[in-house]
């Protein structure tokens, strides 16, 4: 029984050393730098997505106003020239 216990302790000690050796391959400063970079990149991504949404909203608003603006231009040209014009939009 004592032999099994000692064997288990040696096995645990060996596994502990292997794990510590594997963990030693990681550089804490590199991991921290990568974590900061990842956080910054995620923040930049969220900012870009927010800007895209705002631009899409602005574009939609502009597209909705185009017919009104075209009508206003046609009306002003007709008022000035006395001739009815039709502005064609694509």
N, C-alpha and C positions, 0 to 999 in steps of 0.2 A: 504494500500500500504506500509506504514511504517512497519507494522507487517510482511509482506512478506519479506521485505528487511532485517529486523532484523533476521528473520528465516533463510534466505539464509546466512547471515553472521555467525550465530551460526552453521549452517550446514557445511559451509566452514571451520570454526574454528575446529569443531569436526573432519572432514576429515583430516585437516592439522595435528592435534594431533595424529591421528591414523597412518598417513603416517610417521611422525617423530618417532613414537614408533617402527614401522616396520623397519625403516632405522637404528634405534638405535641398532637393533639386529646384524647389520653388524659391524665387526671390521675393521677399515680402515687399520690397520697394517697387519691383516690377508689377506685382499684383495690384498694389495700391495705385500705381500709375494707370494701369489698364482699367481699374475700377473708375478712376476719375475721368478717363477718356470716354468710357462707356456712358457714364452719367451725362457728360457734356454732349456727347453725340445724341443721346436720347432727348435731351433738352432741345438741342438744335432741330431734331426731327419734329418734335411737337410744335416748336415755333414755326417751322416751315409748313407743317400741316395747317396750322392756324392761319398763316398768311394765305395759303392756297384757298382755304374756305372763305376768307374775307374777299379775295380777288374774285372768286366765283360768284359771291353774293353781289359785288359791285357790277360785275359783267352782266349778271341777270337783271339788275336794276336798270342798267344802261340799255340793254336790249328791250326792256319793257317801255322805256321812254322814247325810243327811236320813232315809232309811228306818230307820237304826239309832236315831236320836234319836226318831223318831215311835214306834217300837216301845217304846223305853224309857219314853216319856211314857204310852203306853197301859198298860204294865205297872204303872207307879207309880200311875196313877189306879185301876186295878183293885185293887191292893193296899190302897189307902186306902179306897175306897168299897165294895169287894166286888162291884162291877158291871163287866162287861166292856164297854169302850168301843172303838170303832174310829175313829181319827182319819183323815179323808180329806184327801189332799193332791192338789193339781192339778198 
